[in-house]
Amino acid sequence: MGQCHCHKKRKDSQELTDVERAIEIVINNFHRYAVKGRKECLTPNELRELVVQQLPQLSQHVCSLDEKIECLGDPDEAKLEFGEYWAIIGEAAKGCRVKK
């Protein structure tokens, strides 16, 4: 999978949209925190570090996020693939909808 290079694949000179930039950031953060030689997987500890550093406000308001991380298995050995990470981030985002 590797780093996201969406901006390099565009054939025209248009800027990425806000959503495209956001997706690129989510992908790149996954790979930045997947450091134990397995760039395709995060351990629960790596995910926890990502959440603490990159999602501090979200993690304070979404209790189930910490519970989900606890259920992933051995903190240093369990493997979380990108699709699972994406689903957890998506579930957490549901908990922080803007209230009108």
Helices and strands as residue ranges (DSSP letters): H 6-9, H 18-33, E 41-42, H 44-54, H 56-61, H 63-70, E 80-81, H 82-94
